[in-house]
Amino acid sequence: MKDKIDITIEYYSIKSKELIEKVNNSSNLNADQIINYGEQLSVLENKITALEVAKEN
């Protein structure tokens, strides 16, 4: 059975990839939408980083 941290990292990684794909596949985003997606991606990446640090300890 996978560790809960590994499962959560996997979940956030999938969500991050989905968000990147959504942005890359959109050709008509305005600046506010790009900023919003960037903020969401930043939050996900910070969560992944924190979980990876927690996993090492």
C-alpha positions in Angstrom: 0.0 0.0 0.0 1.3 3.4 -0.9 2.1 5.9 1.8 -0.5 8.7 2.2 2.2 11.3 1.3 3.0 9.5 -1.9 -0.7 9.3 -2.8 -1.2 13.0 -2.1 1.9 13.9 -4.1 0.6 11.9 -7.0 -2.8 13.6 -6.8 -1.3 17.1 -6.8 1.0 16.2 -9.6 -1.9 15.1 -11.7 -3.8 18.3 -10.9 -0.8 20.3 -11.8 -0.4 18.6 -15.2 -4.1 19.0 -15.9 -3.8 22.7 -15.2 -0.8 23.1 -17.5 -2.6 21.2 -20.3 -5.6 23.4 -19.9 -3.5 26.6 -20.3 -1.5 25.2 -23.2 -4.6 24.1 -25.0 -6.4 27.5 -24.6 -5.7 30.0 -27.3 -7.9 32.8 -26.0 -6.9 33.4 -22.4 -6.9 36.9 -21.1 -4.2 38.3 -18.7 -6.4 37.8 -15.6 -7.0 34.1 -16.5 -3.3 33.5 -17.1 -2.4 35.1 -13.7 -5.1 33.0 -12.0 -3.9 29.8 -13.5 -0.3 30.7 -12.5 -1.4 31.3 -8.9 -3.2 28.0 -8.8 -0.1 26.2 -10.3 2.1 27.9 -7.8 0.0 26.7 -4.9 0.0 23.1 -6.2 3.8 23.2 -6.7 4.3 24.5 -3.2 2.2 21.7 -1.8 4.1 19.1 -3.7 7.4 20.6 -2.5 6.2 20.6 1.1 5.1 17.0 0.9 8.4 15.9 -0.6 10.2 17.6 2.2 7.9 16.0 4.8 8.5 12.6 3.1 12.3 12.9 3.5 12.0 13.7 7.2 
